[in-house]
């Protein structure tokens, strides 16, 4: 398992000016990484995409944005439990992450004065799910559920899978890229997953760049698949990390080669401090479309999704005048299947898009 790194002095090659800037950033947004991820970074390249994922940037101190852009607080039904979509319950079971992605949309949970939205009382959550027969699948997230021990996580999963009607449990995790050795070494987790037979387990992993699919990550994927787990990948499109068709083409193809399904490409949400990582929706759509046009059907399955408090919008088309979006998931029945047309001029600016877009989606 990998060593946790929280001291910016461990970042190679910083000069005094860079150190001072990063210290100012970490007064608000903490720094956390793993020795494994550090080993993947090309520290000789100041523009290395993996370096950008993990090293604090002065741009994070720019004003604008929200600590809760998707208004998740509106959908809490119990501490640590959200019920936004009728058939899905979300539990924030992980209290931290192995590392902090600089573009995290839930960074409010990891501020120096973090907002306490978890952990949930699992028994109370089980009672809620039992009392709501429309719930058929569960998403475990956080933080990262795989920061729990295998024993702790399997105890939660077993309680959930004992409920009738539950068809699938999803585990949202970045651990396969932050510290795949943690998965490889956790025999209780692997054994527990392999013993589940009635409910399908999905690992919703988060690889942003094909270089994260290293030998250890591929071994962790192999072991999980051997347990009967289905693995899907979701990542934002991130400025300076994967904002080119070449990079995404390689990522999609390497995921499929590893047996991982490309699932979602997300728009960076307008969270405080995240604007420097955002690619405007029009540009993002064109990059993703170009990458997928070069791929086989298996590698071109990821949907470009904009998460909004009203739901998930699939960006699915482009005309001479508009970017075309359709509700992929809707929090409110009136929006199910609804199509939204956004002027290309608005979709070419991330900040303006979300300011105007929110009005369009109400």
Phi, psi and omega per residue, in radians:
X1 nan 2.690 -2.994
X2 -1.521 2.650 3.085
X3 -1.377 2.469 3.087
X4 -1.481 2.365 -3.119
X5 -2.082 2.091 -3.141
X6 -2.199 -0.066 -3.132
X7 -1.755 2.124 -3.100
X8 -1.124 -0.281 3.086
X9 -1.112 -0.306 3.134
X10 -1.395 -0.186 3.125
X11 -1.290 2.095 -3.063
X12 -1.178 2.516 2.901
X13 1.342 0.244 3.141
X14 -1.326 2.367 2.999
X15 -1.576 2.955 -3.082
X16 -0.977 -0.675 -3.139
X17 -1.141 -0.772 3.113
X18 -1.112 -0.704 3.126
X19 -1.072 -0.744 3.141
X20 -1.109 -0.749 3.135
X21 -1.094 -0.826 -3.113
X22 -1.119 -0.658 3.083
X23 -1.058 -0.682 3.115
X24 -1.131 -0.705 3.120
X25 -1.114 -0.767 -3.062
X26 -1.297 -0.108 2.967
X27 -1.185 -0.388 3.121
X28 -1.895 -0.865 -3.042
X29 -2.049 1.877 -3.032
X30 -1.057 2.784 3.099
X31 -1.907 2.276 3.050
X32 -2.623 2.363 3.106
X33 -2.580 -3.071 3.082
X34 -2.200 2.696 3.111
X35 -1.113 -0.556 3.086
X36 -1.072 -0.845 -3.095
X37 -1.161 -0.655 3.067
X38 -1.002 -0.611 -3.105
X39 -1.219 -0.310 3.141
X40 -1.539 -0.297 -3.057
X41 -1.385 2.423 2.993
X42 -1.556 1.661 -3.035
X43 -1.280 -0.187 3.071
X44 -1.380 -0.269 -3.091
X45 -1.878 1.895 -3.122
X46 -1.140 -0.269 -3.141
X47 -1.875 0.300 3.133
X48 -1.025 2.294 -3.083
X49 -1.094 -0.600 3.140
X50 -1.292 -0.544 3.033
X51 -1.056 -0.719 -3.119
X52 -1.157 -0.553 3.111
X53 -1.065 -0.652 -2.888
X54 -1.946 -0.461 -3.034
X55 -1.589 2.231 3.123
X56 -0.970 2.572 -3.081
X57 -2.213 2.475 -3.129
X58 -1.005 -0.507 3.138
X59 -1.084 -0.316 3.110
X60 -1.153 -0.291 -3.130
X61 -1.568 0.011 3.099
X62 -1.151 2.574 -3.111
X63 -1.338 2.916 3.108
X64 1.826 2.744 3.121
X65 1.629 3.134 -3.073
X66 -2.293 2.622 3.048
X67 -1.320 -0.308 3.132
X68 -2.413 1.207 -3.010
X69 -1.130 -0.440 3.133
X70 -1.667 0.129 3.107
X71 0.890 0.820 -3.122
X72 -1.062 -0.530 -3.120
X73 -1.046 -0.434 -3.129
X74 -1.223 -0.285 -3.002
X75 -1.961 0.167 3.057
X76 -1.290 2.298 3.043
X77 -1.901 -0.368 3.059
X78 -2.595 2.784 3.044
X79 -0.951 2.196 3.107
X80 1.350 0.177 -3.111
X81 -2.388 2.215 3.102
X82 -1.990 2.577 3.082
X83 -2.367 1.384 -3.075
X84 -1.557 -0.816 3.122
X85 -1.794 2.429 -2.910
X86 -0.970 -0.670 -3.040
X87 -1.668 0.086 -3.037
X88 -2.274 2.302 2.991
X89 -1.958 2.450 -3.110
X90 -2.036 2.221 3.139
X91 -2.069 2.208 3.106
X92 -1.558 1.414 -3.037
X93 -1.525 -0.426 -3.141
X94 -1.538 2.245 -3.064
X95 -1.578 -0.212 3.102
X96 -2.682 -3.138 3.056
X97 -2.129 2.767 3.084
X98 -1.154 -0.542 3.064
X99 -2.580 2.800 -3.136
X100 -1.844 2.001 3.001
X101 -1.201 2.319 -3.052
X102 -1.151 -0.353 -3.081
X103 -1.771 0.296 -3.038
X104 -0.982 2.350 3.123
X105 -1.506 -0.192 3.071
X106 -1.920 0.583 -3.078
X107 -1.128 -0.261 3.063
X108 -1.015 -0.462 -3.124
X109 -1.337 -0.289 -3.026
X110 -2.097 0.220 3.059
X111 -1.115 2.831 3.085
X112 -0.978 -0.628 2.998
X113 -1.963 1.208 -3.022
X114 -1.090 2.743 3.135
X115 -1.630 2.162 -3.046
X116 -1.468 1.810 3.113
X117 -2.037 0.127 -3.114
X118 -2.725 3.032 0.103
X119 -1.508 2.804 3.088
X120 -1.369 2.734 2.934
X121 -1.483 1.878 -2.995
X122 -1.055 -0.689 -3.132
X123 -1.123 -0.684 3.092
X124 -1.146 -0.671 3.104
X125 -1.125 -0.722 3.115
X126 -1.062 -0.748 3.119
X127 -1.079 -0.713 3.136
X128 -1.112 -0.795 -3.131
X129 -1.091 -0.725 3.127
X130 -1.082 -0.592 -3.106
X131 -1.475 -0.044 -3.124
X132 -2.186 1.534 -3.038
X133 -1.124 -0.224 3.110
X134 -1.285 -0.309 -3.115
X135 -1.369 2.104 -3.110
X136 -2.101 -0.284 3.092
X137 -2.475 2.682 -3.012
X138 -2.160 2.382 3.031
X139 -1.973 2.113 3.060
X140 -1.720 2.166 -3.084
X141 -2.540 -2.692 -3.115
X142 3.073 -2.233 0.498
X143 0.543 -2.899 -3.072
X144 -2.120 2.089 3.132
X145 -0.995 -0.481 -3.112
X146 -1.426 0.112 2.895
X147 -1.414 -0.244 2.976
X148 -1.320 2.758 3.036
X149 -1.221 2.790 3.086
X150 -1.007 -0.670 3.138
X151 -1.115 -0.794 3.141
X152 -1.111 -0.785 -3.097
X153 -1.177 -0.721 -3.134
X154 -1.173 -0.550 3.085
X155 -1.078 -0.733 3.107
X156 -1.151 -0.816 -3.088
X157 -1.106 -0.716 -3.131
X158 -1.113 -0.698 3.112
X159 -1.099 -0.672 -3.138
X160 -1.232 -0.769 -3.059
X161 -1.286 -0.220 3.045
X162 -1.334 -0.261 -3.141
X163 -1.312 2.471 3.026
X164 -1.211 2.732 3.059
X165 1.405 -0.324 -3.123
X166 -1.258 2.123 -3.054
X167 -1.746 -0.479 -3.065
X168 -2.725 2.561 3.016
X169 -2.134 2.175 3.093
X170 -1.825 2.406 3.088
X171 -2.034 1.911 3.119
X172 -1.481 2.047 -3.032
X173 -2.557 2.583 3.020
X174 -1.894 0.057 -2.990
X175 -1.097 -0.519 -3.105
X176 -1.177 -0.339 3.038
X177 -1.797 -0.583 3.106
X178 -1.256 -0.780 -3.021
X179 -2.738 1.255 -3.103
X180 -1.066 -0.423 3.102
X181 -1.082 -0.463 3.095
X182 -1.104 -0.635 3.111
X183 -1.301 -0.782 -3.105
X184 -1.025 -0.655 -3.046
X185 -1.486 -0.214 -3.010
X186 -1.597 1.491 -3.101
X187 -1.172 -0.563 3.119
X188 -1.143 -0.674 3.096
X189 -1.147 -0.883 -3.092
X190 -1.110 -0.714 3.115
X191 -1.154 -0.750 -3.136
X192 -1.087 -0.747 3.131
X193 -1.134 -0.682 -3.104
X194 -1.191 -0.390 -3.115
X195 -1.491 -0.219 3.117
X196 -1.368 2.312 -3.086
X197 -2.265 -0.448 -3.015
X198 -1.539 -0.406 -3.083
X199 -2.195 2.311 -3.139
X200 -1.332 2.312 3.071
X201 -1.778 2.318 3.081
X202 -2.058 2.338 2.960
X203 -1.737 2.032 3.092
X204 -1.691 1.610 -3.018
X205 -1.592 3.105 -2.945
X206 -2.505 1.479 2.997
X207 -1.798 2.155 -3.103
X208 -1.639 -0.394 -2.995
X209 -2.618 2.549 -3.054
X210 -1.104 -0.407 3.116
X211 -1.181 -0.340 3.064
X212 -1.263 -0.306 3.109
X213 -1.463 1.128 -3.096
X214 -1.454 -3.117 -3.097
X215 -1.011 -0.780 -3.122
X216 -1.146 -0.707 3.128
X217 -1.117 -0.712 3.125
X218 -1.139 -0.599 3.094
X219 -1.205 -0.732 3.096
X220 -1.071 -0.728 3.092
X221 -1.066 -0.783 -3.131
X222 -1.047 -0.763 -3.123
X223 -1.149 -0.699 3.126
X224 -1.172 -0.725 3.124
X225 -1.124 -0.595 3.108
X226 -1.134 -0.414 3.095
X227 -1.427 -0.038 -3.115
X228 1.598 0.147 3.139
X229 -1.397 2.433 3.010
X230 -1.673 2.302 -3.070
X231 -2.000 2.217 3.096
X232 -2.169 2.622 -3.112
X233 -1.988 2.409 3.040
X234 -2.399 2.370 -3.136
X235 -2.636 2.613 2.946
X236 -1.269 2.807 2.878
X237 -1.547 2.126 -2.880
X238 -2.139 2.230 3.123
X239 -1.050 2.197 3.109
X240 1.469 0.000 -3.132
X241 -2.072 -0.987 -3.092
X242 -2.437 0.533 -3.059
X243 -1.603 0.809 3.032
X244 -2.521 2.621 -3.137
X245 -1.112 -0.647 3.128
X246 -1.059 -0.811 -3.102
X247 -1.118 -0.773 -3.121
X248 -1.227 -0.638 3.071
X249 -1.022 -0.800 3.122
X250 -1.116 -0.746 -3.140
X251 -1.082 -0.866 -3.110
X252 -1.049 -0.783 -3.115
X253 -1.174 -0.703 -3.138
X254 -1.229 -0.583 3.049
X255 -1.084 -0.840 -3.131
X256 -1.099 -0.672 3.093
X257 -1.060 -0.570 3.134
X258 -1.489 -0.053 -3.122
X259 1.476 0.393 3.134
X260 -1.929 2.292 -3.097
X261 -1.502 2.152 2.977
X262 -1.112 2.191 -2.937
X263 -2.040 -1.068 3.119
X264 -2.242 2.469 2.808
X265 -1.962 2.080 -3.053
X266 -1.723 2.563 2.875
X267 -1.303 2.338 3.024
X268 -0.994 2.233 -3.121
X269 -1.370 2.679 -3.089
X270 -1.362 1.010 3.075
X271 -1.388 2.600 3.084
X272 -0.902 2.271 3.088
X273 1.489 0.011 -3.031
X274 -1.810 -0.052 -3.014
X275 -1.084 -0.543 -3.110
X276 -1.230 -0.260 3.140
X277 -1.723 -0.100 -3.032
X278 -1.482 2.426 2.982
X279 -1.831 2.219 -3.139
X280 -0.929 2.484 -3.041
X281 -0.955 -0.694 3.139
X282 -1.106 -0.816 3.116
X283 -1.115 -0.744 -3.127
X284 -1.073 -0.776 3.138
X285 -1.035 -0.761 -3.090
X286 -1.189 -0.628 3.091
X287 -1.139 -0.852 -3.108
X288 -1.110 -0.741 3.134
X289 -1.076 -0.754 3.136
X290 -1.097 -0.755 3.129
X291 -1.088 -0.769 -3.087
X292 -1.235 -0.507 3.081
X293 -1.125 -0.375 -3.139
X294 -1.591 -0.115 -2.998
X295 -1.843 2.832 2.972
X296 -1.199 2.928 3.112
X297 -1.030 -0.634 3.130
X298 -1.089 -0.686 -3.078
X299 -1.482 -0.163 -3.051
X300 -1.850 0.444 -3.043
X301 -1.486 -0.278 -3.067
X302 -1.115 2.388 3.047
X303 -1.714 2.410 3.064
X304 -1.448 2.029 -2.972
X305 -2.108 2.340 2.970
X306 -1.882 2.031 -3.140
X307 -1.494 2.241 -3.109
X308 -2.327 2.808 -3.119
X309 -1.112 -0.367 3.109
X310 -1.507 -0.180 3.122
X311 2.624 -2.911 3.105
X312 -1.811 2.170 -3.137
X313 -1.829 2.148 3.103
X314 -1.507 2.029 3.078
X315 -1.432 1.928 -2.893
X316 -2.222 0.016 -3.127
X317 -2.913 2.913 -3.098
X318 -2.534 2.270 3.029
X319 -1.982 -3.090 3.108
X320 -1.110 -0.416 -3.042
X321 -2.064 -0.377 -2.958
X322 -2.361 2.668 2.847
X323 -1.655 2.288 -3.028
X324 -1.804 2.244 3.123
X325 -2.272 2.539 3.073
X326 -2.254 2.442 3.101
X327 -1.116 2.013 3.044
X328 -1.426 -0.696 3.007
X329 -2.411 2.400 -3.101
X330 -2.176 2.299 3.105
X331 -1.281 -0.467 -3.067
X332 -2.109 2.364 -3.057
X333 -0.931 -0.588 -3.087
X334 -1.107 -0.362 -3.074
X335 -1.663 -0.100 -3.065
X336 -1.083 2.155 3.129
X337 1.347 0.043 -3.079
X338 -1.223 2.456 3.092
X339 -1.805 2.405 -3.140
X340 -2.115 2.304 3.035
X341 -1.912 2.171 3.135
X342 -2.036 2.267 3.134
X343 -1.008 2.422 -3.103
X344 -1.011 -0.588 3.140
X345 -1.098 -0.608 3.102
X346 -1.309 -0.675 -3.089
X347 -1.280 -0.083 -3.140
X348 -1.665 0.126 3.127
X349 -2.488 2.025 -3.035
X350 -1.041 -0.850 -3.071
X351 -1.127 -0.834 -3.128
X352 -1.122 -0.665 -3.137
X353 -1.026 -0.829 -3.077
X354 -1.294 -0.500 3.098
X355 -1.206 -0.832 3.133
X356 -1.365 -0.687 -3.108
X357 -1.013 -0.624 3.137
X358 -1.103 -0.616 3.095
X359 -1.179 -0.706 -3.121
X360 -1.128 -0.563 -3.014
X361 -1.561 -0.080 -3.119
X362 -1.251 nan nan
